[in-house]
Amino acid sequence: MATLTAAQRRFFDTFGYLAFPGLFADRVETIIEQFEGVFTAKGGGHYGKPHDGKARSCIVPFVDQNEYLSALIDHPRIDGICTDLLGEDYNYLVSDGNYYVGNTGWHSDSYWQKRGLHIKLAFYLDPVDENSGCLRVIPGSHRIGEGYAEQVNAESRNPGENWGVAGEEVPCMPLRSKPGDVLLFNHDLKHASFHGAANRRMFTINFCQRYQEAELPQLRDYIGTMSRFWIDRVFGEPMIRTATPQRMRHLEQIMANDGHLAALSAKARETMPEPSRG
């Protein structure tokens, strides 16, 4: 049974995002408890150190660290959305947990010409609006190959020079959110946040269409970019240990193609002072 309406699918195709107010309002207290529990177990912030409020703290993979959060990817509300947009054989890709600090400039999570659809589900665990660090998106900027999207992609990283406005003045849609809401957007969509506090709590879960055989080198390249987080495998132990056959269907392609990640992460440790903060 479809989770998304035809209108929602057209909206997502056209504008690149969707909002689901209250989608997990009935579970948000437990989700917040488990979020805090993961950070506490990992030292409170980035790379085993307390969060200092000066820079973003990031844990990758995130939901994988916890059985309850791992099970979110099995929930019919998420599985239904992913199945509608990506097909029944979609991949769970990766997740990250964050204490955000300050502004995040305009960017896409990826902007690749030759690959299937990649999506991000974002859970903000504090109320946020345009004056306190909510997600801002530029609708339609995900439509690779079209003139408007290509121009936004080329010019949005330097809006002052290219458009004569500050980042927070770029025309956009602010997606106000409160705990229990879920925001969804295409990885190619330009997004940013401004005026945020020093400890905004947010985690994301990322999914993609299953890669075709001829596309597997691209998938391995994508997985290789995760070496900046100093991880040896894409998924955490609780995610794999508690996987049902249904969940394993969404893990298997990534697990079969991440064998090179440990060596790349070892090289990253030699040149980076700490794992990436995002």
C-alpha positions as a printed Julia matrix, in Angstrom:
278×3 Matrix{Float64}:
  0.0     0.0     0.0
  1.39    3.41   -0.97
  2.44    5.79    1.8
  2.78    8.9    -0.35
 -0.07   10.4    -2.3
  0.31   11.14   -5.99
  0.37   14.85   -5.13
  3.21   14.33   -2.63
  5.24   12.45   -5.19
  4.75   15.2    -7.76
  5.68   17.81   -5.14
  8.86   15.9    -4.3
  9.78   15.46   -7.96
  9.18   19.15   -8.67
 10.58   20.83   -5.57
 12.9    18.19   -4.07
 11.58   17.95   -0.52
  8.65   16.94    1.67
  7.7    17.62    5.29
  5.89   15.16    7.56
  4.65   17.05   10.63
  4.28   14.83   13.68
  5.29   11.65   11.88
  7.07   10.34   14.99
  5.43   12.53   17.64
  4.28    9.38   19.43
  7.88    8.17   19.8
  9.88   11.35   20.03
 10.55   11.23   23.78
 12.15    7.81   23.45
 14.01    8.87   20.31
 15.5    11.83   22.18
 16.49    9.59   25.11
 18.24    7.18   22.77
 19.91   10.04   20.87
 21.34   11.4    24.1
 22.35    7.91   25.16
 24.44    7.39   22.04
 26.25   10.7    22.52
 26.84    9.97   26.21
 28.3     6.56   25.37
 30.6     8.22   22.8
 31.96   10.86   25.2
 29.32   13.53   24.77
 30.5    15.14   21.54
 32.95   14.73   18.7
 35.52   11.92   18.65
 35.07   10.99   22.3
 35.28   14.54   23.62
 32.48   16.61   25.21
 30.57   18.94   22.94
 32.14   22.37   23.45
 29.59   24.51   21.61
 32.29   25.88   19.32
 32.12   23.4    16.45
 29.72   20.76   15.21
 29.92   17.38   16.9
 29.16   14.46   14.59
 28.87   10.68   14.97
 28.85    8.43   11.88
 27.23    5.94   11.67
 24.68    7.08   14.22
 21.41    5.16   14.45
 23.53    2.02   13.98
 24.97    2.49   17.48
 21.65    1.7    19.16
 19.11   -1.08   18.73
 16.08    1.19   19.13
 17.31    3.77   16.64
 18.44    1.05   14.22
 14.87   -0.25   14.17
 13.6     3.09   12.89
 14.59    2.04    9.39
 12.2    -0.92    9.72
  9.25    1.21   10.78
  6.38    1.15    8.27
  6.3     4.95    8.17
  9.88    5.1     6.92
  9.84    1.88    4.93
  6.71    3.04    3.13
  8.23    6.38    2.12
 11.43    4.73    0.93
  9.58    2.03   -0.99
  7.38    4.6    -2.72
 10.34    6.75   -3.81
 13.15    4.22   -4.26
 11.55    0.83   -4.91
 11.2    -2.22   -2.69
 14.9    -3.1    -2.96
 16.21    0.28   -1.77
 19.47    0.62    0.2
 19.91    2.03    3.67
 23.02    4.12    3.1
 24.34    5.81    6.24
 23.24    7.97    9.17
 24.76   10.78   11.2
 23.98   12.29   14.6
 24.85   15.89   15.35
 25.06   18.74   17.76
 25.1    21.63   15.3
 26.78   24.97   15.9
 26.09   28.21   14.03
 25.57   28.46   10.29
 25.83   25.89    7.52
 26.28   27.43    4.07
 24.48   26.45    0.89
 25.44   23.02   -0.4
 24.16   19.71   -1.75
 24.95   16.38   -0.14
 25.95   15.15   -3.57
 25.56   16.38   -7.11
 26.33   13.43   -9.36
 25.13   13.05  -12.9
 25.13    9.25  -13.18
 23.39    7.56  -10.26
 19.97    6.8    -8.88
 17.95    8.8    -6.39
 19.47    9.42   -2.94
 17.31   10.86   -0.14
 17.83   12.11    3.4
 15.34   11.99    6.28
 16.13   14.59    8.95
 14.93   14.47   12.56
 15.31   17.79   14.4
 15.06   17.21   18.14
 14.67   20.86   19.13
 12.12   23.38   17.8
 13.74   25.38   14.99
 12.63   28.15   12.65
 14.36   30.57   10.3
 15.73   32.51   13.28
 17.1    29.48   15.11
 18.76   27.23   12.54
 15.98   25.43   10.71
 16.65   23.71    7.42
 16.35   26.04    4.42
 16.0    24.66    0.91
 16.03   26.12   -2.6
 13.08   24.37   -4.26
 13.84   22.85   -7.65
 17.62   23.09   -7.27
 17.87   19.3    -7.39
 16.81   19.06  -11.04
 20.23   18.29  -12.51
 20.61   19.22  -16.16
 18.03   22.0   -16.09
 19.26   25.58  -16.46
 17.92   26.94  -13.17
 19.33   24.09  -11.09
 22.68   24.18  -12.83
 23.0    27.92  -12.25
 22.08   27.59   -8.57
 24.61   24.78   -8.21
 27.35   26.84   -9.81
 26.73   30.08   -7.92
 25.2    29.27   -4.5
 28.46   28.58   -2.66
 29.39   32.25   -3.0
 26.11   34.18   -2.92
 27.78   37.44   -1.93
 30.01   37.55   -4.98
 27.52   36.01   -7.42
 24.21   37.44   -6.23
 25.14   40.35   -3.98
 23.36   38.93   -0.92
 24.41   37.13    2.24
 23.7    33.42    2.54
 20.71   33.95    4.8
 19.21   36.37    2.25
 19.1    33.85   -0.6
 15.48   33.22   -1.68
 14.48   29.88   -0.18
 11.9    27.88    1.74
 12.55   27.68    5.52
 11.28   24.37    6.88
 10.25   25.05   10.45
 10.31   21.92   12.56
  9.53   20.63   16.02
 10.48   17.33   17.66
  8.52   14.48   16.1
  8.47   16.02   12.63
 10.47   14.45    9.79
 11.87   16.35    6.81
 12.79   14.59    3.58
 14.9    15.91    0.72
 16.77   14.86   -2.37
 20.56   14.76   -1.85
 20.98   17.08   -4.84
 18.8    19.8    -3.32
 20.63   22.95   -2.2
 20.12   23.49    1.52
 21.55   25.49    4.42
 20.82   26.77    7.93
 21.49   30.07    9.66
 21.22   31.68   13.12
 21.32   28.36   14.96
 22.22   27.82   18.61
 25.36   25.99   19.67
 23.76   22.65   20.52
 21.03   21.96   17.97
 20.26   18.25   18.02
 19.57   16.56   14.7
 20.15   13.19   13.11
 19.63   12.0     9.58
 19.02    8.66    7.92
 20.01    8.31    4.26
 18.69    5.92    1.64
 19.23    5.36   -2.07
 18.02    3.29   -4.96
 19.81   -0.01   -5.43
 22.73    0.42   -7.79
 22.8    -1.56  -11.01
 25.75   -3.91  -11.64
 27.41   -1.46  -14.04
 27.1     1.3   -11.41
 28.86   -0.55   -8.58
 32.19    1.26   -9.14
 30.32    4.51   -8.46
 28.84    3.02   -5.3
 32.28    1.98   -4.09
 33.57    5.47   -4.82
 30.68    6.9    -2.8
 31.4     4.55    0.08
 35.06    5.54   -0.09
 34.16    9.15    0.74
 33.08    7.91    4.19
 36.73    7.28    5.07
 36.8    10.87    6.32
 34.82    9.62    9.32
 37.52    7.03   10.14
 35.12    4.1     9.98
 36.09    0.61    8.8
 32.6    -0.5     7.8
 29.57    1.55    6.79
 27.19   -0.01    9.33
 27.49   -0.3    13.09
 27.38   -3.62   14.93
 23.88   -3.23   16.49
 22.4    -2.46   13.07
 23.72   -5.71   11.64
 23.26   -7.89   14.73
 19.57   -7.05   15.1
 18.76   -7.11   11.39
 15.72   -9.07   10.29
 15.72  -10.65    6.83
 13.63   -7.69    5.66
 16.19   -5.18    6.99
 19.1    -7.18    5.62
 17.65   -6.74    2.15
 18.34   -3.02    2.55
 21.85   -3.55    3.95
 23.3    -6.25    1.74
 24.46   -4.22   -1.27
 26.38   -1.71    0.86
 27.9    -4.5     2.98
 29.04   -6.3    -0.17
 30.82   -3.19   -1.45
 32.5    -1.58    1.58
 35.5    -3.92    1.9
 37.91   -1.19    0.77
 36.76    1.33    3.37
 39.08    0.24    6.21
 42.22    0.83    4.15
 41.0     4.23    3.03
 40.15    5.19    6.6
 43.62    4.14    7.74
 45.11    6.54    5.19
 42.73    9.29    6.34
 43.94    8.86    9.93
 47.46    9.58    8.77
 46.57   12.98    7.3
 43.6    14.26    9.37
 43.82   15.51   12.98
 40.34   14.13   13.75
 37.42   12.5    11.92
 35.32   14.8     9.77
 32.6    16.83   11.46
 30.28   16.4     8.5
